[in-house]
Amino acid sequence: MTLLVAVAAAWLLVALAPAFVRLTGRHAGWPLAAGMLAVLGLVLSAWNPQQVVRESVPWIPALDIALRLRLNGLALLFAVVVLAIGAVVLVYSTSYLRQPRSPGFYGLMTAFAAAMLSLVLADDLVVLFVAWELTTLCSYLLILRSGPAAKEPATRTLLVTAAGGLALLAAVVTLIARTGTTELTTVLAHPLWRENPGFATVVAVLVAIAAMTKSAQFPFHAWLPDAMVAPAPVSAYLHAAAMVKAGIFLLMLFAPAASAAAIWSPLLVGVGLWTALMGALFAVRRADMKELLAYSTVSQLGLLVAVIGVGTPTAMLAASAHVVAHALFKSAGFMGVGLVEKRTGARILTELRGSWGMLRWDAAILILAAVSMAGIPPMLGFISKELLLDSFLTAASPALSWTLAIVATAGAVLTVAYSLRLVLPLLPGRLGAARPGEHGPQARPWRDTRVMSIAVSVPAILGLALGVGAPLLDPVVRPAAAGAAGVDAASVSGIYLWHGVNAALLLSVTAIVLGTLVGLRLRGTPVPTAPQRWSGVLAVQYAQRGIIALGRRVGDLTRSDAPAANLVVPIVLIGAAAAALPAMWRGWPRYDEPFLVLDLLLLLLVAAGVIAVSVATRRLTAIISVGVAGFAVVLWFLVLGASDVAVTQLLVEILTVVVMVLVLRRMPRRLRPSRLRRRVLAVIAALAAGATATLAALVFTGHREISDVAAFFLREAKELTGGTNIVNTILVDFRALDTLGELVVLGIAAVSITALLEARRAVDRPVREGTSAALSDARANAVFLTTVGRIVAPVMVVGSAYALLRGHNDPGGGFIAALIGAAAIALIYLAAPSDEIPRIERSYLAIAGAGVVIAVGTGLLGLLDGSFLRPLHVDIGSLHVTTALVFDLGVYLAVFGVILAAINRLGLSPADAVRTDRSSERSVR
């Protein structure tokens, strides 16, 4: 269980981060970095080069979802990058950060690392998707907290990467539906990839889109340079090891299976090379060091995507080596730029000329990182670049392979050019000297930067050491390449600094020479500062505005107080259903039960209530008529034997009438008369809806025996749950996850009701008071209700508790019990002669929230027996106790809280609502 312990330890660091910050301040990076290295040690200790390590803990067994983890060569490579670079960045942050920014920063950075580790180790599609979305959320929050100017870039980042998340979600759902499992290993080895080209193409495109949004490939590239508003540690981790590497990992993970789709290779190679050239062209024209590095990341990722598209073992070896090289020189680059900015107060190239005398060691380290980025020997970047070029040379036919290699070489030329442009102002001598009239940067007072210098030096020097000792990387990059290529590790060659004189070496030398000339030529070229008419950021902004406008248009369909406007969508859906129903007609359904006279009487009573609503001219009359129809339906349910449903419907009808009466106090007594044309259209629409509902009932009723699911519940409920009330066991045992989702919705509804009603203006429609003498004295008028309430309310409260306790075996349960308790509260509330007498001392929002928390806590207890929300059973003598009762208590509190919110807030007049102390909610005595 080493992998599970490693992932748990990574998330434990997230929980401990605030405590470390409180104890050590900005120096919390030290223990967190040590913890991250300890997690890396756990992962390395679990590694077995002879076989894939797999571990699993059930999560939702009924859906075949489990916390499955897998450690193969590919996962090991990315785990090492994520954790090692993360530790270095955390150490760097201890000197970089100012104190006020530390708490949230460290928590989010460790969460970022934990999410990435969960992603690369995931062997379950659901776990993979959850971890993928967590990386999106972490990156958004890290960018957002970077200052006021970061709001729009963070939003654009979220928009683009979340869109990719939707593509991945579609791919995950398709894979689960077609393969019947969530286990990633099984899915990737499924024969469907080869047997069904259409399936392979759809999933391959969806996966590619998801990965390209994360890895900033054209046309999704704009968010990455836009995100450079984040501080240097965030940029270093995001560009080198975390966010962008998630997309590369996904492509390498799916490459063996997705290569069965004909579109996979052309799509990745084409988009990757185009992005590499485009990013490099943008980079050579940047004057801001951080912006230059951001566009260089876009370019380098394009090369990685393209070589993954080639898909050969050599190509995957090149991709694996370049993942490591890029992580080293890009983390050193961004941290180095942050260090330079702290020491000089500048990061614009022209402002840094003549800074060698001030920076020296720091400048030398940044230059070393740039040398690796340029692909100059003996750096690791040179080896990976040569492997990249060799992969393109052996990609396909000679003509195509040379075309790809030349395009890649052009990108390499520009890489050398922008790398040289980055470091020219930092060089000693004439190359980096300030020009006449320039005074160079001024030293800024800052805390001791030695820790920052050491942190920057580690990846930069490693890039040199691993270039000279390249075979040291074989145990990491060869298994990763083999896994990504779908071959055995023995068939993947090793990496060396010297591969002999070959075409790839000649192309590398050509790129270095031409790139140096271009870089020197661009040294004095002014960078255009005029705003661009079109850019990737503008494209994202237009897309964002378009999506918001579209959402507003769609929302306008129902954003109206007029009921007719809100009926447009249901009417369209009903019409579509009605058009399909005749084709599904299978004859008249059979009825096993005789039609009773009582059924006819109840039907007539329902019809009478509906007709009375239709002709009513007063709102109160309409509500009473609706209540009559509702109570008739209650009786009908009772006659048909559905006592649980009948009791629930009865209580809902009572409370609905109470809420509607409270609302009516602010509305005119009479309904506004409608035109004849409107009434005719309403009658036609009502008849059409009724006919459709009748036809649907005839089509779907009485044509089959009891379903397998229903038979299972009837047969197994008692043995599996200990309860005999099938409805309740479904709600709190078999389908507890659905019920939990409904509880969350209820909690949100309580918050929404409170927020909306508290936001009312003090000047509102006045409460309409009658002129009857019987109502002139409110206290006298409430005597009857008050007297009855004092007797009945306690009985209802006891009955509420009784219904909760008996629900597992007899009609009752948390929902019905909460409705009974809420009805008791409503009785006391309505019996009060004024709004000020029934004081609410407890927060009903806290009650609803407690219900959700209790339900979730009960679900977590189920993990002790193997899965979330699995009920635990204990026999105490002859008494059978189950945690389903505690879950039902959560249902009770959530329902009770939302009803209290509605009654209490609607019962206040607007002026009273304004006067009410917002810090304490009102509660019934």
HELIX and SHEET records of a PDB file:
HELIX    1   1 THR A    2  THR A   24  1                                  23    
HELIX    2   2 GLY A   25  ALA A   28  5                                   4    
HELIX    3   3 GLY A   29  ALA A   46  1                                  18    
HELIX    4   4 PRO A   61  LEU A   63  5                                   3    
HELIX    5   5 GLY A   73  TYR A   96  1                                  24    
HELIX    6   6 GLN A   99  ARG A  101  5                                   3    
HELIX    7   7 SER A  102  LEU A  121  1                                  20    
HELIX    8   8 LEU A  125  LEU A  144  1                                  20    
HELIX    9   9 PRO A  148  ALA A  150  5                                   3    
HELIX   10  10 LYS A  151  THR A  179  1                                  29    
HELIX   11  11 LEU A  184  LEU A  188  1                                   5    
HELIX   12  12 LEU A  192  GLU A  195  1                                   4    
HELIX   13  13 PRO A  197  LYS A  214  1                                  18    
HELIX   14  14 TRP A  223  ASP A  226  1                                   4    
HELIX   15  15 ALA A  227  VAL A  229  5                                   3    
HELIX   16  16 ALA A  232  ALA A  240  1                                   9    
HELIX   17  17 MET A  243  ALA A  258  1                                  16    
HELIX   18  18 TRP A  264  VAL A  284  1                                  21    
HELIX   19  19 MET A  289  VAL A  310  1                                  22    
HELIX   20  20 PRO A  313  THR A  344  1                                  32    
HELIX   21  21 LEU A  349  GLU A  351  5                                   3    
HELIX   22  22 TRP A  356  LEU A  359  1                                   4    
HELIX   23  23 TRP A  361  ALA A  374  1                                  14    
HELIX   24  24 LEU A  380  LEU A  393  1                                  14    
HELIX   25  25 PRO A  398  VAL A  423  1                                  26    
HELIX   26  26 LEU A  424  LEU A  426  5                                   3    
HELIX   27  27 ARG A  450  VAL A  468  1                                  19    
HELIX   28  28 ALA A  470  LEU A  473  5                                   4    
HELIX   29  29 ASP A  474  ALA A  485  1                                  12    
HELIX   30  30 ALA A  489  SER A  491  5                                   3    
HELIX   31  31 ALA A  503  ARG A  521  1                                  19    
HELIX   32  32 GLY A  536  ASP A  556  1                                  21    
HELIX   33  33 PRO A  563  ASN A  566  1                                   4    
HELIX   34  34 VAL A  568  ALA A  580  1                                  13    
HELIX   35  35 PRO A  582  MET A  584  5                                   3    
HELIX   36  36 VAL A  597  VAL A  615  1                                  19    
HELIX   37  37 ARG A  619  VAL A  639  1                                  21    
HELIX   38  38 SER A  643  LEU A  664  1                                  22    
HELIX   39  39 LEU A  676  PHE A  700  1                                  25    
HELIX   40  40 ASP A  708  THR A  721  1                                  14    
HELIX   41  41 ILE A  726  THR A  729  1                                   4    
HELIX   42  42 ILE A  730  PHE A  734  3                                   5    
HELIX   43  43 ALA A  736  GLU A  758  1                                  23    
HELIX   44  44 ALA A  773  LEU A  775  5                                   3    
HELIX   45  45 ALA A  778  ASN A  781  1                                   4    
HELIX   46  46 VAL A  783  ARG A  806  1                                  24    
HELIX   47  47 GLY A  814  ALA A  831  1                                  18    
HELIX   48  48 TYR A  844  LEU A  861  1                                  18    
HELIX   49  49 GLY A  862  ASP A  865  5                                   4    
HELIX   50  50 THR A  883  GLY A  907  1                                  25    
HELIX   51  51 PRO A  910  ARG A  915  1                                   6    
SHEET    1   A 2 VAL A  53  ILE A  60  0                                        
SHEET    2   A 2 ILE A  65  LEU A  71 -1                                        
SHEET    1   B 2 HIS A 873  ILE A 876  0                                        
SHEET    2   B 2 LEU A 879  THR A 882 -1                                        
END                                                                             
